[in-house]
């Protein structure tokens, strides 16, 4: 199921299935709301978005899942944006009203920890969900243009579109200091393994996706194109952590029929240059016949493009050419 695209006047509900909106500054919320309203959207908020527990930085499972289920059941709501990521949205999976979602298909968008929700809902209902900016992302003053452009391409137009690399990227704490930003020239996506692939997309944040392995919520990766990224929580062992998390996907029986791999850009602190990505992939004989590209604009740096979990991608990876088309 592909949810309807957005149009002016549509209502967007903001919910906090991971960390609470209490973490977000008032200036950021004001900018985010105004930016969404400039798109012609009406912004409303879940009942419990501001509740938080100091240990978990979120409200209870009961309240988080109530806001999620109510957002899907509300006929006026056409899209749902998550506030921010976190660590435990997978706590909600047993309590989501999947039948209500089937009856009320609509856009769900977020990234990072929201990978657990987006892939689970796609698996249980067939609804295409989206890895893209959070509500809090819309509060970024500088360097948001690329993210906004691809958000609009994904949600306001029907036709497929090509992903091109941003001109620059950033990995600074923009939410602390909106004015003093560091932008880095983007060398763009690069080819590790050549080839052509076409199929449905699954994936997002790798370590979060792996939380679903062995459960009823894990998507079937057979004949899929995997979009994978991870944050810098592993610090100076990022390479090894990503490697072993990726290997656990490779060990799944369905991986033998995976059609392609798209890797999102790593954060600055983990120092993942092209050579390290190439070494990681080339050291895995299971990948030798699969097209692989890296350095794509999604993950925990900015800007990011929005992609559909369960949507369609066509990848053409050649030494001097990358073409990545998306629809969903």
N, C-alpha and C positions, 0 to 999 in steps of 0.2 A: 504494500500500500504506500503510495506516494502522497503525502499531505498536500492540500491546496496551497498555492503560492499566496503571498501577502499582497494586500492592496491598501490604499489609503483608507483610514477609518477603522482598520482591524485592531482588535485588542490583543496585547501581549502581556502575559502574566509572568511575573518574576517570582521564582521560588528558590528556596535554599535547601536542596536535598543533601548537600555536603556541608561546608562551613556556613556560618550565619552572616547575614547582612550587617550585623553589629560590628563586624570587622572593617567595614567600608566607610571611609570618611564622608562627611556631608557634602563637601565640594565634589567629590567623585560621583556621588549619587545624583547630584543636581545636573552635572554635565552629561551623565549617562542618560538620564531621563529626557533631558532636552534634546539630545542627539537622536534618540528613538522617536521622539515626537516630531522632529523635523522630517522624518521619513513618513509622516502621516499616521503614525501608530499611536494608539491609546495605551498608556502604561498603567497596569494595576499590579498589586502585590499580594502574595499569599498571606494568610492570616498569621503565620508563625515565622516569617522571614527574619525577624529581628531577635527572636529568642535564642539564647545561647547558654551552654554549660562551659565553665571556665576550663575544664579538663579536655573536653572534646571540641570546643569552639563551634558547637552546633546545638540545636534543640533535640528533643527526643525523637526516636524512630517513629512513634505514633504521630507526632505533629508534622514531621517532615513528609511522611507518606500521605497524611491527610491533605496537605497542600498540593502534593503531586496529583493525587487522585481527583481532587476537586478541580484542579486546573484542566484536566482532561474532560471531566464531566460537564464543565461549564460551556454551554453552547456559544456563548459570546466570545470565548477565548479562541483565538486562531493560532497562536504560537506561544511556546513556553521557553523562557530563557532562565538559565541557572545563574545564581548570584556570583559564584566563585567555585573553585575546586576544593580539594581537601583530602580526606583519607578514608571515609567510611560510607559512601553512598551505597555500597553493596549491602549494608545492613537492611536496606529497604526491600530487597528483591523478593523476599517471601510474602510481602504484604501489599504489593502493588496490585491494583485491580486491572489485570490484563484484559479481561473481557470488556471493561469500560473503555479501555484504550482502543480495542478493535472497533467498537461502536462509535468512537469519537476520534478518528485519526487527525492529528494536527502536528505541527512542527515542535520538536524538542531540540534545543541547541545548547551546547556547552562543551567543555573539553577537560582534559586532565582526569580527575577522579570521576567525572561524569561519564567516562568511557564505560564504566560498569553498567550504568543505566542505559545508555544509548545502545550498546550491544545486546543487553538482556532484553530490552523491549523489542528490538528488531527480531531477536531469536524467538521470543514467545508469541509475538503478534504478527510479524511480517511488516510492521510499520517501518518505513525508512526514517531514521533519526539523523542527527547532524552533529559533527564535531566542528565547532566554531566558537566565536567569541562568547564569553559570559556577559551578563549585564554589567559587571564591574569593568570589563574591557572597554565598554563604551564611554567610560569616564576618563580615558586617556586623552590628553590635550594634543600632544605632538606625536607624529608617526603612526597615526591610526588610519590614514587614507586608504592604504592597500587593504587592510582588514575590512573596512567599510565597503570598498568596491566589490570585493568578492562575497560579502554578506548580501549585498543587493543583487548580484548576479545569481546567487543561489536561491534567494527567497522571493525575488520580484520578477523573474523572467523564467520562461518555460524551456527555452532551448539550451542545448549543451554549450559549454564554454571551455576555452583553453586556459590552463594554468600557466602563467609566466612568472618568473621570479621577481621579487621585489628588488628595488634598486639599493636599498640599505635595510639594516636590521638593528635591533637593540636588545640588550639583556640587562638593562639597569633597573633600579627600583623606582620606576616612574611614579608609582603611587605615593611615594614619600616626597619626591621633589619633581614636580611637573615641568619645571623650567630648565633645570640643568640636566640635560639628556646627552647620552653618548650614542651616536649612530655609526655603524660599521658598514663599509662598502660590501655589498653582497656579490659574491662570485657566482651565485646561482646554483641550480641543480647540476649534478654531474652523474655520468654513467659509470657504474661499476661492472655490471653484466649487460651486454647488449641483448636485444630481443624485442618482440611485440607481444602484448597481452591485452585481453579484453575481458571484462567480467564485472561482477559485483564487488563492492568495497566492504571490508570489515576492518576493525582495528581502532587505533587511537593511541592512548598511553599504554605502553607495553606492559609495565608492571601491574597496572590496574586490569588490563585485559586478562592477564594470567591468573588473576584472582578467580576468574570464572571457570578455569579448567577443571574438569571432573564434575561439573554441576550441570543442571538442566538449563542454565543460562548462557553457556558458552556457545557462540555461533559456530556453525559448520564452516570450516575454512576451505573446504574442498572447492576447487574451481574459482577461488576468490583472488582478488588483488589485495594484499595486506598493506595498510598504511600504519606505520609504527614510529613512535618517538618515545623519549623518556626525559625526565627532569634531572636535575643535578644533585638529588638527595644522596646519591652514592658517593659524591665527592671525587676524590682522586682514584677511586676504583670503578668509575663509570664504565669504562671499556669492558672490564671483566663482568660487571653486573649486567650490562646490556647483553653481552655475549651469552651468558648462561640463561637469562630470561628468554632470549631469542631461541636458544637451543631447545628450551622446553616446548616451544611451539613446533619446532622442526621435528621433535619426537612424536608429535601427534600423528596417527595414521593418515589423517586427511591431508596432511601437509604435502604428501607426495604429488597431489594434484593442484597445489597452489600455482597460480598463473603468473604472479609478479609481486614485486616488493617496492614500496615507496617509503623511504626513510626521512623523517622530519629532522630539521636542524637541531643539533644539540646546543645546550647553553654554553656560554663563553668560558665559564670557570672549569669545565671538564676537558677543555683543550682537545676536542675531537676534530683533528684536521682530516683532509681527504685521504691521506695515506693510511690513517688508522681505520677509517671506514672500509677502505679497500681491503686492508689486511683482514679485518673481521669477516668480511663476506667471502673473500677468496679462500680462507681457511676452512670453509664449510663445503665439502664436496656435494652435499645435498642441494646446494644452490647453483651449481655450475650451469644448469640449463634453464635457469629462471632469470628473466630481466630484472635488474635491480638498479634503482637510482637513489641518490641521497641528496641532502641539502635542501629539501623542499620546505616551503614556508608554512609549516604547522608544528605545533609543539609548545614549548615553554619560553620561547623568545617571541618578540614581536617584529613585524606584523605576521598575521596568519591568514590563510584562506580557509573557507568553510568547505567541508566535503561531506557527502551523504553516506552514512553507514547503512548498507543495503542498496545504495545507489549504484550508478554505472560509471566505470572508468575505462578509458582506452589509453594504453601506454605504448609509445614507440621510443625505444632507447637505442640510439646509434652513437658511435664515437663522437660525432660532431653535431648531433641533433637529438633533442628531447622534445617529444610532443605528448602532453598529458591533457586529455579531454575528460570532462566530468559532467554528469547529468543526474539529477535526482530531486 
